[in-house]
Every structure is written in C-alpha cells, then in structure tokens.
Amino acid sequence: MDILHLVDRLEELFNEARAFPFTRNVMVDEDKMLDIIDQMRVTIPEEVKKAQQLVAQKDRILAQAQEEAGRIVLLAKEKAEQIVEREAIVKSAQTRAGQIVNQAREDANATRRDADEYVVASLQGLEEEASRLLNQVRNGIRKIEEDRLRGPALAALEPKMEPPVPQKEAIE
C-alpha cells in the first residue's frame, strides 16, 4: 500500500471527525486511526526496501562499469603488446593504449557519478517524504493526546446545568 494513500486516509478520518461545540477539538474513531497507523508501520519498511533496491541497483551499475573498464583495459593491453612487436609503431601504440585506459576510467567514473547522483536524489526524496509523513503522524498523535487531556479539563470548567423544576399549574 502506498504511504501517501494512508496519509490521505488519515486526513479523511480527521475531516470526517465530529467537532466538539465551541472548541477546535474533534472526536475520531480510535480503531480506524490505529488501523491506519498500523498500516503505515507496515508500509514505511516497504519504502525503505525500495531505497535498498536503489542502492543495490547502483552497486550493480558500478560493478558493470568496472567490469567493462576491465575489459577495455585488457583489450588495450593486448593491442599494445601486439603493436610493441613492431618498433616503428610502438610509441604510437603506447599513447593510444593510455588514451583508451584513461577514457575507460573517465567513462567508469562518469557512470559511477551518475549512479551516485541518482541514488542520492532518490534517497533524499524518500527521506523528505518519510520525514513529512513522520511529522504528520506525530502532529496527529500530539493533537489526539492534547484533545484527550483537554476533554476532562474542559468538562470540569463548564457550568453544570440544573434540570428544570416542573412548575405547578394554576388551578382555575
């Protein structure tokens, strides 16, 4: 289940709550609210798993880049060894091999940077969303606790109404 959907359901529960007259307090269905909070506890680890999958994907991309760089380096070395046999072309081959190795390193570094940036951006977005949701949940809990504490205090402050005394009807 999507965490944003659960936040929407929590907000709907709040909007459907009955208001106490002359206060900003509302009464919510405790079972429904606790059910939504329990679902959030289950869903947030799923979001963390998604972040872990992103990290694993980054690691796979880095491994592929390193493997490709290794293949390129091996190819460059093999080519360079073949060319070394010819004295006139040795210097040119060494220069080209160095360029290939440098390009492979640059490509691997670029791929690693891109993967790191992607993972960091994804994790930052997830962190912001989780932080926002956590703040909303904490605010909701705080509000409920305040309302629960204020309830008995407000009842004690309200004047008690005496039941009306029936009046005797005049006999005509």
Secondary structure, DSSP 8 states (H G I E B T S, - for coil): --HHHHHHHHHHHHHHSEE-TTSS-EE--HHHHHHHHHHHHHHHHHHHHHHHHHHHHHHHHHHHHHHHHHHHHHHHHHHHHHHHTSGGGHHHHHHHHHHHHHHHHHHHHHHHHHHHHHHHHHHHHHHHHHHHHHHHHHHHHHHHHHHHHHHHHHHHHS--------------
